[in-house]
Amino acid sequence: MDTDPDKWFYDRVSRNLIQLHSIKEVLYTGQTKFQSAEVIRSGAFGKCLVLDGKIQSSEVDEFIYHEALVQPSMITHPSPETVFIAGGGEGATVREVLSHNTVRRAVMVDIDEEVIAICKKYLPDHSQGAFEDKRTELYHVDARDYLAKCGETFDIIIIDLPDPIEEGPAYLLYTQEFYQLVRDRLTGNGIICVQAGSSALTELLNFS
């Protein structure tokens, strides 16, 4: 095994668990207004989006995560027409939502416009044209502020945010107040779906 540290990405899952990914190529590295952003090509998972030092999505297995996140609620609802997505900058979440022909509007709110531009350029297979779909409405504002001011309700609300890293852009979207607001923005038979949980089952800081 090549032990050169510059050829490995260290993905810290928890205090007691680190995953190593071989780096074949660094496609992008930079800093947005809200967070650090990288796109690397790993040996096992292909192109990966990294935000604030944590892998958010990889091209080889992203379909597993995004189908599991979106499809259960979309199938459970009898006729989902309006969907709200908080986060989801790669565009794969809205891609899965738009696979349902009942959907009239998919409102996606991701505060970091630069991350979406990076994903469009380096990870186009994630969105597969979803950003250009006429049913997609994309807003680069705070999701909490949007829901507080929009005055409408949604059949499905999907929370697809990065982990609540202190000082990170999603930190204040992991509060009771935010989820009370989300509840108020659901239709009578609306469904909420949340990216939550941890691979470190004995460490409950971010456990759902």
Secondary structure, DSSP 4 states (H G I P E B T S, - for coil): ----GGGEEEEEEETTEEEEEEEEEEEEEEE-SSSEEEEEEETTTEEEEEETTEEEEETTTHHHHHHHHHHHHHHHSSS--EEEEEE-TTSHHHHHHTTSTT-SEEEEE-S-HHHHHHHHHH-HHHHTTGGGSTTEEEE-S-HHHHHHHH---EEEEEEE-----TTSTTGGGSSHHHHHHHHHTEEEEEEEEE----S-TT--TT--
